């Protein structure tokens, strides 16, 4: 499948971009089976895509648009924020006009604002043309209200703007109508005056306010690197520490993205990604492949999970009794819970236990069984159970186990669809567990996950 050629762009003197990434031909988009595994996880979620102007000008932008079409076909809601730095620099060179800042990070004088407005109109048109050619509904709107940055460290920022208000109702109505909002870095204040906003900041604000699952920065550079070593999976606390103590170690043009990735995550966005959009299939590979190809910055999803103590035994017993009554869990007497308390993990919120899981180790076979997975009703369908199982799998891997098993009568879809387990049979169990299963008569299904 290929796209028709873009219509001729406005004639602008081109400026050099960084060299194309090596081994581009070796990057393959994730296959359909790999994507389908994630469909239930991301259906109806909001992804905010921040696309650099330099990527819009790159030949692979056509393939990025195809990737966006795939996301929409999977019922993922997309908000697209575009930058204009590349085009603004090109216009300034063509018209021989000095500008104060191309990337919206410093002050914006009137001449820069005028060129920025022209560049934004041009890029927005190109983006919307490309989305339209892929059969996607899109629109631009005045859902972002700006305000003057004012004076910072004694310097008047002139026509540089910050986000004053986002019309969340408008954006959600557009998303619910299967329409992609295309957001430009030029926004109006209360009086209708245009102001220039940094597109990275704008994307982070949108991700936070729209409860996006992912904020994805698509640029023309590889992901974050320090001393030429790629940073692939990075806890937000680590990136925050780097920005505070040694920001110069990060590539200059990616520092803004790193800073706003941190701000978005601290405001509630679970994941932020920084990746090279020039790579074929980069967007799909980053989202639908466990390894990915860029930098993923993540919040600590597991900060509420801890090992159980003897003081938790009664709460664990009471939680699991709900599952026993529905016959989704097998009976574990209080005495058994107390005797094996070191094998339990609990999820605690505001001092109360809302979920638990039991780990049974089979050292000879290098397996761990995940059992007694139960989440209090109020917290069900909020990702708590998935986090508990993911944490248990990480624990199993740390212990040197090769496989995690689960036996269930009612939660096979949870383990297979949500947690990625495969359905097995009695032969996949350790001998001791196999005999126990035959004796208890529960006829549980066997599921497993190889680590």
C-alpha positions in Angstrom: 0.0 0.0 0.0 1.4 3.4 -0.9 0.3 7.0 -0.7 -0.2 9.3 -3.6 2.4 12.0 -3.8 1.8 15.1 -1.8 0.7 18.2 -3.7 3.5 20.7 -4.2 4.4 22.5 -1.0 4.8 26.2 -0.8 8.3 27.0 -2.2 10.6 27.4 0.8 14.3 27.2 0.8 15.2 24.0 2.5 17.6 23.8 5.4 19.7 20.8 6.3 18.4 18.2 8.7 20.3 15.6 10.6 21.5 12.7 8.6 19.2 9.8 8.0 19.4 7.0 10.7 21.6 4.0 9.9 20.1 0.6 9.0 16.7 2.1 8.2 15.9 -0.8 5.9 16.3 -3.2 8.8 13.4 -1.7 10.7 10.1 -3.6 10.1 6.7 -2.6 11.3 5.2 -5.0 13.9 3.2 -7.8 12.3 -0.5 -8.0 12.6 -0.5 -10.7 15.2 1.7 -8.6 17.4 -0.6 -5.6 17.1 -3.8 -7.5 17.7 -2.5 -8.6 21.2 -2.5 -4.9 22.2 -5.9 -4.0 20.7 -8.0 -4.6 23.9 -5.4 -2.7 26.0 -5.5 0.5 23.9 -9.1 0.6 22.5 -10.7 4.0 23.0 -7.5 5.4 24.7 -6.2 8.8 23.8 -2.7 9.1 22.3 -1.2 12.6 21.8 1.3 12.7 19.0 3.8 15.6 18.9 5.3 15.8 15.4 8.3 18.0 14.7 8.1 20.3 11.7 11.4 18.7 10.5 9.6 15.3 10.3 6.6 16.8 8.4 9.2 17.9 5.9 10.8 14.4 5.7 9.9 11.9 3.0 9.0 9.3 5.6 6.1 11.5 6.9 3.9 9.7 4.4 4.5 6.5 6.3 3.9 8.2 9.6 0.4 9.1 8.3 -0.2 5.4 7.4 0.8 4.5 11.0 -1.7 7.0 12.3 -4.4 5.4 10.1 -3.6 2.0 11.6 -4.0 3.5 15.1 -7.4 4.9 14.2 -8.5 1.6 12.6 -7.9 0.1 16.1 -10.2 2.6 17.7 -7.3 4.6 19.3 -8.1 8.3 19.6 -5.4 10.5 18.2 -4.6 14.2 18.9 -1.9 15.6 16.6 0.3 18.5 17.6 2.7 19.8 15.0 5.8 21.9 15.3 7.1 24.5 12.9 10.8 25.1 13.7 12.1 23.7 10.5 9.7 25.6 8.3 10.2 28.8 10.3 13.9 28.7 9.9 13.5 28.1 6.1 11.1 31.0 5.8 13.5 33.3 7.7 16.4 32.3 5.4 14.3 32.7 2.3 13.0 36.2 3.3 16.3 37.2 4.9 14.6 38.1 8.2 16.3 37.7 11.6 14.2 35.8 14.0 14.5 35.6 17.8 13.9 31.9 18.2 12.8 29.1 15.8 11.6 26.5 18.4 9.3 28.5 20.7 11.6 28.2 23.7 12.7 31.8 24.0 11.1 35.2 23.3 9.1 35.8 20.1 9.3 39.3 18.5 6.7 40.6 16.0 8.7 39.6 12.9 9.2 36.0 14.3 5.5 35.8 15.1 4.5 36.8 11.6 6.7 34.2 10.0 5.6 31.6 12.6 2.0 32.2 11.8 2.7 31.7 8.1 4.7 28.5 8.8 2.0 27.1 11.1 -0.7 27.6 8.4 1.5 25.9 5.8 2.4 22.9 8.0 -1.2 22.5 9.3 -2.5 22.4 5.7 0.1 19.8 4.8 -0.8 17.6 7.8 -4.5 17.8 7.1 -4.0 17.0 3.4 -2.0 13.9 4.4 -4.6 12.7 6.9 -7.4 13.3 4.4 -5.6 11.2 1.8 -5.6 8.4 4.3 -9.3 8.6 4.7 -9.1 10.2 8.2 -11.4 12.9 9.5 -9.5 15.8 11.0 -10.0 19.4 11.9 -8.3 22.4 13.4 -10.0 24.6 16.0 -9.5 27.3 18.7 -9.7 24.8 21.6 -6.4 26.1 23.0 -6.5 29.5 24.7 -3.2 31.2 25.2 -1.8 33.8 27.6 1.4 35.9 27.5 4.4 34.4 29.2 5.4 37.9 30.3 8.8 38.8 31.7 11.1 35.9 32.6 14.4 36.5 34.5 14.1 40.2 33.5 13.5 39.5 29.8 10.2 40.4 28.1 9.1 37.3 26.2 7.0 39.5 23.9 4.6 37.3 21.8 5.6 34.0 23.4 2.6 32.2 24.9 1.7 29.6 27.5 -1.5 27.6 27.8 -4.2 29.5 29.6 -7.1 27.0 29.1 -7.9 23.9 27.0 -11.5 23.3 25.9 -11.7 19.7 27.1 -15.3 19.4 26.1 -14.6 20.4 22.5 -11.7 18.0 22.2 -13.5 15.1 23.7 -16.5 15.7 21.3 -14.2 15.7 18.3 -12.5 12.5 19.5 -15.8 10.8 20.1 -16.8 11.8 16.6 -13.8 9.9 15.2 -12.1 13.2 14.3 -8.4 14.0 14.8 -7.8 17.5 16.2 -4.8 19.0 14.5 -3.2 21.5 16.9 -0.9 24.3 15.7 1.6 26.1 18.0 -0.1 29.4 17.3 -3.0 30.1 19.7 -5.3 33.1 20.6 -5.5 34.8 23.9 -8.8 36.2 25.4 -8.6 39.2 23.1 -8.0 37.1 20.0 -4.3 38.0 19.7 -2.0 35.4 18.3 0.8 34.0 20.5 3.5 31.4 19.8 3.5 28.4 22.1 6.2 25.7 22.2 4.7 22.6 20.6 6.3 20.2 23.2 4.7 22.2 26.0 1.4 22.2 24.2 1.4 18.4 23.6 2.2 17.8 27.3 -0.7 20.0 28.4 -3.1 18.2 26.1 -1.9 14.8 27.2 -2.5 15.7 30.9 -5.9 17.4 30.4 -7.3 14.7 28.1 -6.1 11.8 30.3 -4.0 10.4 27.4 -2.4 7.0 27.8 0.6 8.0 25.8 2.4 11.2 24.8 4.6 10.4 21.8 7.2 12.8 20.5 8.1 12.1 16.8 11.3 13.8 15.8 14.2 13.5 13.3 16.7 12.3 15.9 17.2 9.0 17.7 15.8 8.7 21.2 17.5 10.0 24.3 21.2 9.1 24.6 23.9 9.7 27.1 27.6 9.2 26.2 26.3 7.6 22.9 24.4 5.0 24.8 20.7 4.8 24.1 18.2 5.3 27.0 15.4 2.9 26.1 13.2 2.4 29.2 13.6 5.2 31.7 11.7 5.8 35.0 10.6 9.3 35.2 12.5 9.9 38.4 15.8 9.0 36.6 15.1 11.4 33.8 14.1 14.1 36.2 17.4 13.7 38.0 19.4 13.9 34.8 17.6 17.1 33.8 18.3 18.6 37.2 22.0 17.6 37.6 23.4 17.1 34.0 21.0 18.3 31.3 24.0 19.0 29.0 24.4 15.2 28.7 21.1 15.0 26.7 21.0 16.1 23.0 20.2 19.8 22.9 17.2 19.5 20.6 15.6 16.8 22.7 15.9 18.5 26.1 12.6 20.3 25.7 10.9 17.0 24.9 12.5 15.4 28.0 11.4 18.2 30.2 7.8 18.1 29.0 7.7 14.3 29.1 8.5 14.6 32.8 5.9 17.2 33.4 3.2 15.2 31.6 4.0 12.0 33.5 4.0 13.9 36.9 0.6 15.3 35.9 -0.8 11.8 35.3 0.2 10.6 31.8 1.5 7.0 32.3 3.9 6.9 29.4 5.9 9.3 27.2 7.9 8.2 24.2 10.6 10.0 22.2 11.5 8.3 18.9 12.9 8.9 15.4 10.0 9.2 13.0 12.2 8.8 10.0 12.4 5.1 10.7 9.9 3.1 8.7 7.1 1.8 11.0 8.6 3.6 14.0 5.3 4.6 15.6 3.8 1.1 15.3 7.0 -0.6 16.5 7.3 1.7 19.5 3.7 1.1 20.6 3.1 -2.6 19.7 6.4 -4.1 20.3 7.8 -5.0 23.8 11.3 -3.7 22.8 10.4 -0.6 20.9 12.9 1.6 19.0 13.0 4.9 20.9 13.0 6.1 24.5 10.1 5.3 26.8 9.7 7.3 30.0 7.3 5.8 32.5 5.7 6.5 35.8 6.2 4.0 38.6 3.0 2.0 38.2 4.1 -0.4 40.9 4.7 2.1 43.7 1.6 0.9 45.5 2.6 -2.8 45.4 4.6 -4.2 48.3 5.3 -7.5 50.0 2.7 -8.5 52.6 3.4 -8.6 56.3 1.8 -10.7 59.0 -0.4 -7.6 59.9 -2.0 -7.9 56.4 -3.1 -11.5 56.8 -6.7 -10.8 57.9 -7.2 -8.2 55.1 -5.9 -10.7 52.6 -8.2 -13.4 53.9 -11.2 -11.1 53.7 -10.3 -9.9 50.2 -10.0 -13.5 48.9 -13.2 -14.6 50.5 -15.1 -12.6 47.9 -13.5 -14.7 45.2 -14.1 -17.9 47.2 -17.8 -17.2 47.4 -18.0 -16.7 43.6 -15.8 -19.9 43.1 -13.2 -17.9 41.2 -10.6 -18.6 43.9 -10.0 -21.7 45.9 -10.3 -21.6 49.7 -7.1 -20.6 51.6 -7.8 -20.7 55.4 -6.5 -17.8 57.5 -4.0 -20.0 59.1 -2.6 -20.9 55.6 -2.4 -17.2 54.7 -0.5 -16.4 57.9 1.9 -19.3 57.5 2.7 -18.3 53.9 2.5 -14.5 54.3 6.0 -14.0 52.8 4.6 -15.4 49.5 1.9 -12.7 49.1 2.1 -9.3 47.4 -0.5 -6.6 48.1 -1.7 -3.4 46.5 -2.2 -0.6 49.0 -4.0 2.7 48.5 -4.3 5.2 51.3 -3.6 2.6 53.9 -6.1 0.0 52.6 -5.4 -3.2 50.8 -7.3 -3.3 47.5 -5.7 -6.3 45.8 -3.5 -9.3 46.5 -1.6 -12.1 44.7 0.1 -15.3 46.0 3.3 -16.6 44.5 4.0 -20.3 44.7 7.5 -21.2 43.7 8.6 -24.5 42.1 12.3 -24.2 42.1 13.2 -27.5 40.5 11.2 -26.6 37.4 12.1 -22.9 37.6 8.4 -21.9 37.6 6.3 -19.6 39.7 2.5 -19.9 40.0 0.5 -16.7 40.3 -2.6 -17.5 42.4 -5.2 -15.8 44.5 -5.3 -12.8 42.2 -8.1 -10.7 43.5 -9.1 -7.0 43.3 -11.7 -5.3 45.4 -14.8 -4.6 43.3 -14.5 -0.8 43.3 -10.9 -1.1 41.8 -11.7 -3.7 39.2 -11.3 -2.8 35.5 -8.8 -0.1 36.4 -5.6 -1.9 35.6 -4.8 -3.0 39.2 -5.0 -6.7 38.5 -2.8 -6.3 35.4 -0.2 -4.4 37.4 -0.2 -7.1 40.1 0.5 -9.8 37.6 3.1 -7.8 35.8 4.9 -7.2 39.1 4.7 -10.9 39.9 6.2 -11.8 36.6 9.0 -9.3 37.1 9.6 -10.9 40.6 9.7 -14.4 39.0 12.2 -13.3 36.4 14.4 -11.7 39.1 14.3 -15.1 40.9 15.6 -16.8 37.8 12.4 -18.5 36.8 11.7 -19.4 33.2 7.9 -19.6 33.3 5.0 -18.2 35.2 1.8 -20.3 35.4 -1.7 -19.6 36.4 -4.7 -21.8 37.1 -8.2 -20.3 36.9 -11.8 -21.3 36.5 -13.2 -17.9 35.6 -10.3 -15.5 34.7 -8.8 -17.1 31.6 -9.6 -14.1 29.4 -7.9 -11.8 31.9 -4.7 -13.8 31.9 -4.7 -14.3 28.1 -6.1 -11.0 26.7 -4.9 -8.6 29.4 -1.7 -10.2 30.7 -0.5 -12.0 27.5 -0.6 -15.6 28.9 -1.0 -18.5 26.5 -3.4 -21.4 27.2 -1.7 -24.6 28.1 -2.6 -28.0 29.6 -1.8 -30.3 32.5 1.5 -31.3 31.0 2.7 -27.7 31.4 2.4 -27.9 35.2 5.1 -29.2 37.7 4.4 -32.7 38.8 3.4 -31.7 42.3 0.9 -29.1 41.0 -0.5 -31.5 38.5 -1.4 -34.0 41.2 -3.0 -31.3 43.4 -5.1 -30.1 40.5 -6.3 -33.7 39.7 -7.3 -34.2 43.3 -9.1 -30.9 44.0 -11.6 -31.4 41.1 -11.8 -27.7 40.2 -11.1 -28.4 36.5 -9.1 -25.2 36.3 -7.7 -24.0 33.0 -3.9 -23.8 32.7 -2.2 -20.7 31.4 1.5 -19.9 31.1 3.9 -17.0 30.2 7.4 -17.8 29.2 9.9 -15.2 30.6 
